[in-house]
Amino acid sequence: MRVAVFGGGYAGLPLVRALERTLPEEDEIVLVDASSTHTVRHEVHRVIRRPSIAEDIAIPFEDLLDRADHRQQQVDEIDPEARTATFADGDTLEFDAGAICLGVETEFYDLPGVREHATPLRTIEHAEQIHEQFHETVPADGHVVVGGAGLSGIQVAGEIRALADNRGEGVTVTLLEQAATIAPSFPADIREALRDELDAQGIDVRTNATVERADDATIELAEDDGIEYDQFVWTGGIRSTRAVGTGRPQVPSTLRLTDRVFAFGDAARVVDVDGRGAPATAHTAVRQAPVAAENIRRLLEYDRTGDGGFEPRLKRYDYDQLGWLVSVGDGAVAKVGPQILRGKAAVAVKRSVGAGYLTSVGAVSKAVDLVREEFDLGTKSDDPDSEPEALDVSDEREE
Ligand SMILES: Cc1cc2nc3c(=O)[nH]c(=O)nc-3n(C[C@H](O)[C@H](O)[C@H](O)COP(=O)(O)OP(=O)(O)OC[C@H]3O[C@@H](n4cnc5c(N)ncnc54)[C@H](O)[C@@H]3O)c2cc1C
């Protein structure tokens, strides 16, 4: 039988690795991804400040897969009922079971001028572009505006603030959020700690600030006068990729979309056993993957034995947020259990989780490189003046 996994991100890659371990040898596993590399997307914003990190967070699939076949193809359409996929070059793929793990794209909400004048941040290439634009277009007293204060917007603002500080100039970094608070989907305590961290780093945060349109010099807000800018980064929303359709499909806790096709990670709106919606984060995608892997295994075994009895019971995903980790430039905010950490303690937690993820998907040497980069332990710094920094996790703990 052939199992096709579409998208090799935090959802698709751990799924493929689990299927490699659990499916019988005669089953064929195909991973379809437009890219030749797995992107460690939760670190992409860091490339804005340190472009050299790019090579540590783009890991060739061939180094990560055991027996699965990686096909580098752009998926145009998936028919989950017919179990066929069509690629941009016109090729098609038929499969017996599959999983849609294609992630999301940036949503510009058709706001006039925003797509044309703002850079989104989804890929390493976007981060490199933001780095170059900053150096080319932002003067010493310039203004960078980040639209959308969710997980990525906060982290982007932090990186740009640190980039500007490295240049030692009076650049203003403004973070706009249309809701009354930053990170509206986060618990209140981490939201407050993040706001404190942004304020402490001198980032100009404006809530109740709804972007309506932009031209090449000004962003118009619904509530206020226009804001003049030199660089505009847009992290204001996400939407389905075209291959998935018009909206992110909703799936129940079994992650099942149709008879033999599953959908999870950012690509789907997953509702867990208790009816809670899971947020679009790397953390949830990685934890959904084993559920999908086990359900695919059970259904294929049932198909193979084919005795016509009842379908096997399927595993269910139970959303369990173990913690929250957000970096803000050289700082970070972490929620571990009931405790909020800031400063180097939070940075250490964030870095170790990132390295732990890389190790878990088999990219041990990349994990080591990333940790070296993070703590300036002597390789590839883009900042020739940067000083090695000892790791000290003892400071700045808050209730
Ligand atoms: C800047 C930034 C910072 C973030 N920080 C954090 C964080 O600190 N913590 C956290 O938990 N989450 C974070 N996230 C969110 C996290 O990265 C996503 O939730 C996670 O990547 C979702 O995993 P996924 O597998 O669903 O999608 P992705 O990781 O996006 O993977 C999708 C895969 O599908 C492939 N693909 C897409 N479309 C096609 C197509 N048409 N044809 C073929 N292949 C295709 C892509 O190449 C990609 O490999 C961050 C996101 C960003 C952008």
The ligand as an SDF file (V2000), in Angstrom:
LIG
                    3D

 53 58  0  0  0  0  0  0  0  0999 V2000
    8.4790   33.4380   12.2970 C   0  0  0  0  0  0  0  0  0  0  0  0
    7.7580   32.3190   12.9710 C   0  0  0  0  0  0  0  0  0  0  0  0
    8.0480   32.0030   14.2870 C   0  0  0  0  0  0  0  0  0  0  0  0
    7.3680   30.9780   14.9270 C   0  0  0  0  0  0  0  0  0  0  0  0
    7.6860   30.6710   16.2180 N   0  0  0  0  0  0  0  0  0  0  0  0
    7.0940   29.6380   16.8240 C   0  0  0  0  0  0  0  0  0  0  0  0
    7.4560   29.2760   18.1580 C   0  0  0  0  0  0  0  0  0  0  0  0
    8.2960   29.9150   18.7830 O   0  0  0  0  0  0  0  0  0  0  0  0
    6.8230   28.2130   18.7220 N   0  0  0  0  0  0  0  0  0  0  0  0
    5.8820   27.4750   18.0420 C   0  0  0  0  0  0  0  0  0  0  0  0
    5.3530   26.5030   18.5880 O   0  0  0  0  0  0  0  0  0  0  0  0
    5.5090   27.7900   16.7880 N   0  0  0  0  0  0  0  0  0  0  0  0
    6.0840   28.8480   16.1580 C   0  0  0  0  0  0  0  0  0  0  0  0
    5.7190   29.1920   14.8900 N   0  0  0  0  0  0  0  0  0  0  0  0
    4.6320   28.4480   14.2320 C   0  0  0  0  0  0  0  0  0  0  0  0
    5.1590   27.1280   13.6580 C   0  0  0  0  0  0  0  0  0  0  0  0
    6.2860   27.3570   12.8520 O   0  0  0  0  0  0  0  0  0  0  0  0
    4.0460   26.4490   12.8490 C   0  0  0  0  0  0  0  0  0  0  0  0
    2.9220   26.2720   13.6850 O   0  0  0  0  0  0  0  0  0  0  0  0
    4.5330   25.1020   12.3330 C   0  0  0  0  0  0  0  0  0  0  0  0
    5.5430   25.3020   11.3550 O   0  0  0  0  0  0  0  0  0  0  0  0
    3.3800   24.2750   11.7300 C   0  0  0  0  0  0  0  0  0  0  0  0
    3.8800   23.0800   11.2190 O   0  0  0  0  0  0  0  0  0  0  0  0
    3.2520   22.4540    9.8670 P   0  0  0  0  0  0  0  0  0  0  0  0
    3.9650   21.1790    9.6160 O   0  0  0  0  0  0  0  0  0  0  0  0
    1.7790   22.4350    9.9560 O   0  0  0  0  0  0  0  0  0  0  0  0
    3.6000   23.5160    8.7240 O   0  0  0  0  0  0  0  0  0  0  0  0
    5.0770   23.9330    8.1780 P   0  0  0  0  0  0  0  0  0  0  0  0
    6.1130   23.7430    9.2090 O   0  0  0  0  0  0  0  0  0  0  0  0
    4.8530   25.2650    7.6080 O   0  0  0  0  0  0  0  0  0  0  0  0
    5.3200   22.8660    7.0110 O   0  0  0  0  0  0  0  0  0  0  0  0
    4.5870   22.8560    5.8150 C   0  0  0  0  0  0  0  0  0  0  0  0
    5.4050   22.1540    4.7500 C   0  0  0  0  0  0  0  0  0  0  0  0
    4.5970   22.0290    3.5810 O   0  0  0  0  0  0  0  0  0  0  0  0
    5.3350   22.3830    2.4410 C   0  0  0  0  0  0  0  0  0  0  0  0
    4.3750   22.9220    1.4570 N   0  0  0  0  0  0  0  0  0  0  0  0
    3.5070   23.9390    1.6480 C   0  0  0  0  0  0  0  0  0  0  0  0
    2.7380   24.1070    0.5560 N   0  0  0  0  0  0  0  0  0  0  0  0
    3.1490   23.1740   -0.3370 C   0  0  0  0  0  0  0  0  0  0  0  0
    2.7020   22.7950   -1.6500 C   0  0  0  0  0  0  0  0  0  0  0  0
    1.7030   23.4210   -2.2750 N   0  0  0  0  0  0  0  0  0  0  0  0
    3.3190   21.7730   -2.2690 N   0  0  0  0  0  0  0  0  0  0  0  0
    4.3310   21.0980   -1.6470 C   0  0  0  0  0  0  0  0  0  0  0  0
    4.7800   21.4000   -0.4140 N   0  0  0  0  0  0  0  0  0  0  0  0
    4.1920   22.4170    0.2250 C   0  0  0  0  0  0  0  0  0  0  0  0
    6.3530   23.4170    2.9170 C   0  0  0  0  0  0  0  0  0  0  0  0
    7.4900   23.4330    2.0800 O   0  0  0  0  0  0  0  0  0  0  0  0
    6.6580   22.9130    4.3300 C   0  0  0  0  0  0  0  0  0  0  0  0
    7.7680   22.0440    4.3370 O   0  0  0  0  0  0  0  0  0  0  0  0
    6.3720   30.2270   14.2230 C   0  0  0  0  0  0  0  0  0  0  0  0
    6.0880   30.5300   12.8850 C   0  0  0  0  0  0  0  0  0  0  0  0
    6.7710   31.5520   12.2510 C   0  0  0  0  0  0  0  0  0  0  0  0
    6.4680   31.8640   10.7980 C   0  0  0  0  0  0  0  0  0  0  0  0
  1  2  1  0
  2  3  1  0
  2 52  2  0
  3  4  2  0
  4  5  1  0
  4 50  1  0
  5  6  2  0
  6  7  1  0
  6 13  1  0
  7  8  2  0
  7  9  1  0
  9 10  1  0
 10 11  2  0
 10 12  1  0
 12 13  2  0
 13 14  1  0
 14 15  1  0
 14 50  1  0
 15 16  1  0
 16 17  1  0
 16 18  1  0
 18 19  1  0
 18 20  1  0
 20 21  1  0
 20 22  1  0
 22 23  1  0
 23 24  1  0
 24 25  2  0
 24 26  1  0
 24 27  1  0
 27 28  1  0
 28 29  2  0
 28 30  1  0
 28 31  1  0
 31 32  1  0
 32 33  1  0
 33 34  1  0
 33 48  1  0
 34 35  1  0
 35 36  1  0
 35 46  1  0
 36 37  1  0
 36 45  1  0
 37 38  2  0
 38 39  1  0
 39 40  1  0
 39 45  2  0
 40 41  1  0
 40 42  2  0
 42 43  1  0
 43 44  2  0
 44 45  1  0
 46 47  1  0
 46 48  1  0
 48 49  1  0
 50 51  2  0
 51 52  1  0
 52 53  1  0
M  END
$$$$
